[in-house]
Amino acid sequence: MTRGLSTIALLAALGAGGRVVLTEHVGPHGDPVTLTLARPEEVAALRTPNGKTRLINFWATWCAPCREEFRGLVKLAETYRGRPFELVTVSINAADEEKSVRTFLELRRAGTRNLLNAFMTPAELMRAFDPEWTGAIPYSVVIGPDGQELYARVGTLDLREARRVLLESFSK
C-alpha cells in the first residue's frame, strides 16, 4: 500500500466515525493489521450471534502471559482461516497507548479483528462484556455461532482445549 493510499484510507475511516486506525502492515495472508477504538456497545456486541465461532481474547501489552500466548492465537486464526471462525483481540491498554498496541500487533502480523478499549474504564469494559469477569487477563472466551458461550478461561489459553472447542463448534 502506498503512503498516499494509506492517507486516503485513514481519512475515509475518520470520516466514518474516526474509530479505525489502519497501518501498512499485513498479516500472514495479506490481511491488513487494523486497530479499532472500541465503544462499550461494540464490546457487548461481541456476544451477538454472527454465524461464526468467535474467540475473543482480552489482553494488554504490559501483561507477560498475554504477550506469550499471542503468537499462538494468531496461529490459531491462520489454522481455521477457511472455517466459520473469527479471532477478536481486545486490548485493555489505555487509548493513549494506541501506538504501542499497534506496534505489538504489527510485529505479530495480527491481521485479525483487533480492538482497543478507548472509551471506557476497565470496570466499564468488564461490565460491557461480562459482568462476572474479575478483570484478570489474559481472558479468553469462545462464543458459538448461536451466541452461546462455549468456553471461558482466565489466564493463559490452553490452545489444545481451545482447538477442541472450536472443532466441536464447527461440526454443529
C-alpha positions as CSV (number, residue, x, y, z in Angstrom):
1,M,0.0,0.0,0.0
2,T,1.4,3.4,-0.9
3,R,1.7,6.2,1.7
4,G,-0.8,8.3,-0.3
5,L,-3.4,5.5,-0.4
6,S,-2.8,4.9,3.3
7,T,-3.6,8.5,4.0
8,I,-6.8,8.4,1.9
9,A,-7.9,5.2,3.7
10,L,-7.3,6.9,7.1
11,L,-9.2,10.0,6.2
12,A,-12.1,7.9,4.9
13,A,-12.1,6.0,8.2
14,L,-12.1,9.2,10.2
15,G,-15.0,10.5,8.1
16,A,-16.8,7.3,9.0
17,G,-16.6,7.9,12.8
18,G,-12.9,8.3,13.4
19,R,-12.5,4.9,15.0
20,V,-10.3,2.8,12.8
21,V,-6.5,3.2,12.7
22,L,-5.1,1.5,9.6
23,T,-1.5,0.5,9.2
24,E,0.6,-0.5,6.2
25,H,1.5,-3.8,7.8
26,V,-0.3,-7.0,6.8
27,G,-0.9,-10.4,8.4
28,P,0.4,-13.7,7.1
29,H,-2.4,-13.9,4.5
30,G,-2.2,-10.3,3.3
31,D,-4.9,-9.1,5.7
32,P,-4.2,-5.6,6.9
33,V,-3.3,-5.2,10.5
34,T,-6.0,-2.9,11.9
35,L,-6.9,-1.5,15.3
36,T,-10.4,-0.2,16.0
37,L,-11.1,2.0,19.0
38,A,-14.0,0.2,20.7
39,R,-17.0,1.6,22.4
40,P,-19.0,-0.3,25.1
41,E,-21.8,-1.3,22.7
42,E,-19.2,-2.8,20.3
43,V,-17.6,-4.8,23.1
44,A,-21.0,-6.0,24.3
45,A,-21.9,-6.9,20.7
46,L,-19.1,-9.4,20.6
47,R,-21.5,-11.9,22.2
48,T,-24.1,-11.4,19.5
49,P,-24.5,-14.4,17.2
50,N,-23.0,-13.9,13.7
51,G,-23.0,-17.4,12.3
52,K,-19.3,-17.9,13.2
53,T,-17.5,-19.3,16.2
54,R,-15.7,-16.3,17.7
55,L,-12.7,-16.5,20.0
56,I,-12.4,-13.2,22.0
57,N,-9.1,-12.6,23.8
58,F,-8.7,-9.7,26.3
59,W,-5.0,-8.7,26.7
60,A,-2.6,-5.9,27.3
61,T,1.0,-5.1,26.1
62,W,2.2,-4.9,29.7
63,C,0.9,-8.4,30.5
64,A,3.6,-11.0,30.1
65,P,1.3,-14.1,29.8
66,C,-0.8,-12.1,27.2
67,R,2.3,-11.4,25.1
68,E,3.5,-15.0,25.4
69,E,0.2,-16.5,24.2
70,F,-0.5,-14.0,21.4
71,R,1.5,-15.8,18.6
72,G,-0.5,-19.0,19.4
73,L,-3.7,-17.0,18.9
74,V,-2.6,-15.7,15.6
75,K,-1.5,-19.2,14.5
76,L,-5.0,-20.5,15.6
77,A,-6.6,-17.8,13.4
78,E,-4.4,-18.9,10.5
79,T,-5.2,-22.6,11.0
80,Y,-9.0,-22.0,10.9
81,R,-9.0,-19.3,8.3
82,G,-11.2,-21.3,5.9
83,R,-13.7,-22.1,8.6
84,P,-16.6,-20.1,10.1
85,F,-14.3,-18.6,12.7
86,E,-13.2,-15.2,13.9
87,L,-10.5,-14.2,16.3
88,V,-11.1,-10.9,18.0
89,T,-8.4,-9.4,20.3
90,V,-9.4,-6.7,22.7
91,S,-6.5,-4.7,24.2
92,I,-7.3,-3.2,27.6
93,N,-4.4,-0.7,27.3
94,A,-5.4,3.0,27.6
95,A,-6.2,4.9,24.4
96,D,-3.0,6.9,24.7
97,E,-1.1,3.7,24.3
98,E,-2.5,3.1,20.8
99,K,0.9,3.3,19.2
100,S,2.5,0.6,21.4
101,V,-0.6,-1.6,20.8
102,R,-0.4,-1.1,17.1
103,T,3.3,-1.9,17.0
104,F,2.7,-5.0,19.0
105,L,0.0,-6.2,16.6
106,E,2.2,-5.3,13.5
107,L,5.2,-7.3,14.9
108,R,3.0,-10.3,15.3
109,R,1.3,-9.8,12.0
110,A,-2.2,-9.9,13.6
111,G,-4.4,-9.5,10.5
112,T,-7.4,-10.3,12.7
113,R,-10.1,-8.1,14.2
114,N,-8.2,-6.0,16.8
115,L,-10.0,-3.7,19.2
116,L,-8.6,-1.1,21.7
117,N,-10.5,-0.1,24.8
118,A,-10.7,3.6,24.1
119,F,-13.9,4.9,25.6
120,M,-14.3,3.2,29.0
121,T,-12.6,2.4,32.2
122,P,-11.5,-1.2,32.8
123,A,-14.6,-1.7,35.0
124,E,-16.9,-0.4,32.3
125,L,-15.2,-2.7,29.8
126,M,-15.8,-5.7,32.1
127,R,-19.5,-4.8,32.6
128,A,-20.0,-4.3,28.9
129,F,-18.7,-7.8,28.0
130,D,-19.2,-9.9,31.1
131,P,-20.4,-8.6,34.5
132,E,-19.0,-11.8,36.1
133,W,-15.5,-11.2,34.8
134,T,-13.0,-10.2,37.5
135,G,-10.8,-8.2,35.1
136,A,-7.9,-10.6,35.3
137,I,-6.1,-11.1,31.9
138,P,-5.5,-12.8,29.7
139,Y,-9.1,-13.6,29.4
140,S,-10.4,-15.7,26.5
141,V,-14.0,-16.6,25.6
142,V,-15.3,-18.8,22.8
143,I,-18.8,-17.8,21.6
144,G,-20.6,-20.2,19.3
145,P,-22.4,-19.3,16.1
146,D,-25.6,-19.0,18.0
147,G,-24.2,-16.6,20.6
148,Q,-23.8,-19.2,23.3
149,E,-20.7,-19.1,25.4
150,L,-18.8,-22.4,24.8
151,Y,-15.6,-21.8,26.7
152,A,-14.1,-19.2,29.0
153,R,-10.7,-19.0,30.7
154,V,-8.9,-16.5,32.8
155,G,-5.1,-17.0,32.4
156,T,-3.1,-18.4,29.6
157,L,-5.3,-20.1,27.0
158,D,-4.9,-23.8,26.7
159,L,-4.6,-24.0,22.9
160,R,-5.3,-27.7,22.8
161,E,-8.6,-27.2,24.7
162,A,-9.5,-24.2,22.6
163,R,-8.9,-26.2,19.4
164,R,-11.2,-29.0,20.7
165,V,-14.0,-26.5,21.5
166,L,-13.6,-24.8,18.1
167,L,-13.7,-28.1,16.2
168,E,-16.8,-29.2,18.1
169,S,-18.5,-25.9,17.2
170,F,-17.7,-26.3,13.5
171,S,-19.4,-29.7,13.4
172,K,-22.7,-28.5,14.9
